[in-house]
Amino acid sequence: MASAWDLWLTPTISLSLIVEAESRVPSFSRFISQWALYFQPYLLKQALDYEVEQRPELDVISAGTLRIVDYSYFRQTFANQTDESYRPVRDDKELAFDIANSEGIENPSTGFELLQVALERVKSTYSLVEAASTEAARSFPDDGSADEDLRALWTSLRPEQELPDLIGKHWQQLGFQNTSPATDLRGVGMLGLEALLFFPRTYGQRAVEIVDEAVDGGLNWYPLALASIHMTAFALDLAEKRDLQLLLLRAAQTTPDSSTASTDYTLLLRISADLLLLFHEHWKRNGFTVMQFEQVEREFQAALRPWIRRGVLDGRALGERSDEGGIKLD
C-alpha cells in the first residue's frame, strides 16, 4: 500500500518540484523543492509505475513523466558538470541499466521497458538542440550560396517591391540595422536566417502585415528583423539552458519515432516565431518607442523565462491575453 507521502507526491507535483529545484535563481521555494526531492529517492520509479498504470501502451508517454526521466538522465550523465547546459548525448546501451540501478527500477519489468522508450525521446531533444546550436555557429557564407535565401526573404516580406540589390539600405525596410543582413546575423548564424525565412513561410500574409506594423509603425516602430534575430537567440539560449525542456518533451511525446526527428530543429524555429509574434503584440499593446527597444526586450525575456520553464508560452507572463504568440503542442 502506498504511503501518505507517495499519495501526495503526484506526477504533477513532482514535475513542479523538479522545475523549481533546477532553477538557477536561489529562493526558498528552490530549497524546499530540492529538500523534498532528496527525501524521495525513487521518484522516477513512482512516475513510471503511475504511467504504466494509466497508459498501458508504451508508445504514449506524458510530458510530465518524460521530464522526470530527463531529470534522472541529466543527473546520471552530467552530475559533475558546473552548469545545466546541454552536452553531447550519451548514447550507449548501458545508460538505461545505470539509471534503473540507481533509481530502484527492476529489470526486466514493464517500467524498465518504458524507461528505455522514454530515454530515446529525452535524448532526441538533446540532439535537436545540438543540431540547432551547430547551425547557429555556422557563419553566413560569403560564396553566394545563400543569395537565393535572401531574395526569397525579401520577396516573402516585401512582395510589392522588387529587391534592388543584395546589399543596400533597403534592408532596413525589413528591420535590419545594416546594409547587409549577414552583418546582423553574426550572433545566430544561419539559424537566424532560417528563422526569418520560417516566419513568412508559416504565417504568410500575417507576416507581411507585421513587417508593416513594426517597421512602418510611425512613432512606435521597431526593427522587426533585429527582433527576430534576438528572439532566435533567446529560444536557443532557453534550449541550451534546459529552460525549454518541457516544451520540447511535450512535442516528443507525440513523436514515437524520435530518432528520425532528433536533428530536426523546426520546433525551435516555431518557438522563435511565436516569441516574435508575442513580442510584436506586447509592443503594439503598450505603445513603446524604438529608444526603449533593448530595455523592453530584456524585460520581455526575463518575464517569459520562468513561465516557459513550466511549459507555458503565451501572454500570461506579461499580464496580457492574445491569440498571437501562444504555442500549443498538446
N, C-alpha and C positions, 0 to 999 in steps of 0.2 A: 504493500500500500504506500502511495506517495506521501511524503512528509508535508507538513504545512508550508515549509519553505519551497518545496518543489511545486506545490499547487499555486503558490503566489508568483513564482518566477516564470510567468508565461513567456512564450516566444516574443510577444510584443514588448513586454517589459525588458526581457533580455536584450533585445535589439536596442532599446533606448539606453540601457546601461552601457553597452559596447560603444555606441556612438559618442556618448558623453565621456566615457573612460579614455577614449582615444583622442579627445580634444587636446590641442596643443596650448590652450589657454587655461592657466591654473584657476581653479574655482572650487568652492565647497562641494558642488554637485559632482565635479570630476573626482574628487577624493572619495565621496560616498560611493560612486559607481565603481571605482577601482577596488574599494574595500568589499563591496557586495560580490563582485566577480571573483575576488581572491578566495572568498569562502564558499564558492560554488565551483569546485574543480571539474565537475563533469557536466558543464553547461552544454557542450556540443553533443554529448550522448543523449541528454534530455531532449534537445532540439530535434535530433534525428529520429528518436523514438516517437516523438509527437508527430513529426512529418509522416512517418510510416503509417501511423495510426490514422491520420487524417487523409492522406493521399497514398493509397496502396500502389498506384502506378508510379514507377520511379522516373518517368520522363517529365513529370511536372513537379517542380520544387519551388517553394515560395521564396521571394526575395529576402525575407527575414531570415530564413534558415540558411540561405546562401551567404548572407552577411555574417552569420555566426560561424560558418565554415571558413569564411575568409579571415575572420578574427583568429581562428586557430592556425590556419595556413600561414598567416603573416608572422605570428609569434613563433611558429615552428621553424620558419625559413629565415626570417630576418631578425631574430631575437637579439642579436649582437650589434645591430645597426644603430646609429645615433639619431636617425630621423625616421619618419614614416613614409618616405618617398618610395616610388616603385624601383624594383631591382629586376634583373633578368629572371625570367620564370624558372623555377626549379622544376624541371621536367624529368623526373626519374620514377621508376616503378616502386621504390621503397617509400615514397612520400606518404601515401595513404596508410601504409603499415606503421610508419613512425608516428603519425598523428593519432591513429587508432590506439596505439600502445600508450601514448601519453594522456589520452582522453578517456581511457577505460572502455573502449568500444570493442566488443567481441568480434573475432574473425575466425570462421565465416559467420555472417549474420546479415539480415536484410539491412540493418543500419550501416554495416560496412559497405555493402553494395551501393547504398545511397550516398555515402561519403565519397566513394570513387566517382560517381556521376557528378556530384556537386563540385568536387575539386576541379574537374575538367572545365566546368563553367566559370569557376572562380579564376582559374589560370587564364582563361580566354580573355578576361577583362584586363589582366596584366599585359598580355600580348598585344591587345588593342592599343593600350596606352604607349607601349614601347614603339609600336609602329607609327603612331601619331607623333611621338617625340622625335623619331628619326626623320619624319617628313618636315617637322618644324626646323630641324637642324640643317636641312638641305637648302642651300642658298639659291636665290633666284638666278637662273642660268643666263650667261652673257653670250650664248651662242645662237640666240634667236629661237630656241626650241619652245619657248613659252609665249612667243609673239601672238600665236593664234588664240591662246587663252586670254590675252589682254584684249584682243579685238572682240572676242566673244563677251568679255565682261562689259566692255563699253556698249556694245550693241544691245545687250540684255537690259542695261540700266539706263541708257540714253537712246532708246530705239528711234527717236525722232531726229537724231543728229548723226551725221557721218563722222567717224573718227578722223580728225585731221592728221594725226601723226602718232607714233608710238611714244614720243617724248614731247612734252609741252605743258603749258599752264592749264590746258583744258581738262587735265585730270583732276583739277581742283573742283570741277563740276560734279565729281563723284564723291568728293570729300577727302582726297589725298592732299597731303601737305606739300609734296614736292612735284617736280615736273616729270618724274619717272616713278611709277608705282614700286619698282624694285627697291628704291631707297626706303620707302615707308615699310616695306615688308621684311626688312632685315631681322626684326625681332622674332618673327614666327615663320620665316622662310616660305617654302612652297605650301605649307599647311594654311598659311594666311590667305594665299591666292585661291586655294581650293575652297576655303570657307566663303570668300567673296563670290566665287562662281556658284557655290551651292545655294546661296541666298536667293538670287533671281530664278534659278532653275527649280527651286522648291516653291517659292511664293509668287512667282510670275508677276502679274500686273501690280500686286500689292507692293512688291519690292521697288518697282519703278515709282510708285506713289510715295513711298517712304523716302526715297532719294530726294524727290521734290520737296517734301515736307521738311526734311533735315537741311539740305544744302541751300535750298531756296526759301528758307523759313524766316526771312526778314530779320528782325531783331533777335529772334530765338533760334537762329541757325546753328548748326554744329557740323563738324566734318564726319560724315557718315562712314566713309571708307576707313578712316582712322579709328572710329569707334568699333567697327567690325574687327579690325586687327587686334585691338585691345581686348575685345570680348573673346576672340580666339585664344589669345594668350591667357586670359582668365580661365577659360574652360580647360586648357591644357594644364595650368597650374593646379586647378581643382582636382584634375585626374591624377597628376603626379604626386600630389599630397594626400591622395585617397579620400578627399572630401566628396568626390563624385561617385564613390564606390557603390552606394546603394542604388543610384540611378542606373549605373552600368549593369549591376546584378539584376535589377528589375527587368532589363531588356534581355539578359542572358537566360532568365527563367523561361522565356518563350522561344528560345533558340536551342532545341535539343542537340543539334549537331554544331556545337560551339567551335569545333576545330576549323570549320570552313569559314567562320566569321571572325577568327581571332585577330587577324590583321586588317579587318575592315573597320576603319575608324569613322565611317559615315555618321554613326551615332554622335560622335564628338562634334562633327560639323553641324549636326542638327541642334545640339545643345548650344553651340556657339551662335547659331542663327536665332534661336529662341531667346538667348540672352540679349542679342541685339534688338529684337522686337520689344522685349520688356524694357530695355534701356530707352528706346525711342518713345514708348508710351509714357514712361516716367518723365522724360524730358519735356514732352509736349504738355503733360498734365500740369507741370509746375512752372512752365514758362522761364526756364533758365536761359542764360546768355552764354556765348562762347567763352567769355572770360572765366566762367565757372566750370568749364569742361573737366579739367583734371580733378578738381575737388568733388564734383558730382560723381564722377566715375569711381573715385576712391570710396566714397560713402556708399555708393550703389553696390560695389563688390563686397564691402565689409558687412552690409546689411544682409546680402543674399547668402554668403558663405555658410553660416550656421544652419540656415534652413535647407540648403542644398545637401549638407551632410546628413540631414534627416530625410532626404528623398523628395524635397519639395522645391519646385522651380516655378514660381508664379509671383504675382504681385503682393501676396500676403506679407512677405518680409518688408515690403515698403509701405504697408498700410493701405494698399490700393487693390482694386479689383479690375481686371481687364481680360478680354478674350484673347489678347495677343501676348505672346511670350510665355505661355504656360505649357510645359511639356507634359504629355500624358503617355506613359509607357505601359500601363496596366492593360 
